[in-house]
Amino acid sequence: MNEETARRRGRPSSKERALDAALEIVLESGAGHLTFEALAEKSGISRGGLLYNFPSKQALLKDLVRRYIEQCRQEIDAIEADRPPTLNSAIRKLVEQRLSSPPHDRRAAGSMLAAMAEDPALVEPVREHHEELANEIRATSERPDLAFVAWMALEGLFFQELFGLSPMSSEERVSLIERIRELADPPRPSP
């Protein structure tokens, strides 16, 4: 059975299984411990099968980063998917996606950072993704300057929490999130 048939039947392809196993290895031990031997053992896929999908470790890491970006994009697009784009919708969706991401996704983001540290060329797809988000924010925001402040505050919060550096109490975090939401979608004056 080929990869496409497996996908249609609801089973992940060997490439997706390998990426899942690679992410587990990176989450458990770091990108430096991601080897084809470790991946073959974790995924149950032969080294030859892995090399068919990923001719190098760089190709594997690149696909991990690509998949993470695609998952983020799908999560963003799913928010308010049943509604037409409105004023401030791009930044509002980005805020909600980032705030609703489960701890596993945050660990995956940390793993992607580790992969990028190992191979700085992997930053490029992330940079492109951020440029797309910035263009959407510019195109849909009433006040792009405030939307960018909200986005950067959100990213700061995300990375502070990712690395366990946040000095804020729970109450301060809730208050900060309220301010970020207000910046992302400021209330309009009453007529």
Stockholm file with secondary structure:
# STOCKHOLM 1.0

chainA/1-191         MNEETARRRGRPSSKERALDAALEIVLESGAGHLTFEALAEKSGISRGGLLYNFPSKQALLKDLVRRYIEQCRQEIDAIEADRPPTLNSAIRKLVEQRLSSPPHDRRAAGSMLAAMAEDPALVEPVREHHEELANEIRATSERPDLAFVAWMALEGLFFQELFGLSPMSSEERVSLIERIRELADPPRPSP
#=GR chainA/1-191 SS CCHHHHHHTTCCCHHHHHHHHHHHHHHHHCGGGCCHHHHHHHHCCCHHHHHHHCSSHHHHHHHHHHHHHHHHHHHHHHTTTTSCCCTTHHHHHHHHHHHHCCHHHHHHHHHHHHHHHHCGGGHHHHHHHHHHHHHHHHHHCSSHHHHHHHHHHHHHHHHHHHTTCCCCCHHHHHHHHHHHHHHHSCCCCCC
#=GC SS_cons         CCHHHHHHTTCCCHHHHHHHHHHHHHHHHCGGGCCHHHHHHHHCCCHHHHHHHCSSHHHHHHHHHHHHHHHHHHHHHHTTTTSCCCTTHHHHHHHHHHHHCCHHHHHHHHHHHHHHHHCGGGHHHHHHHHHHHHHHHHHHCSSHHHHHHHHHHHHHHHHHHHTTCCCCCHHHHHHHHHHHHHHHSCCCCCC
//
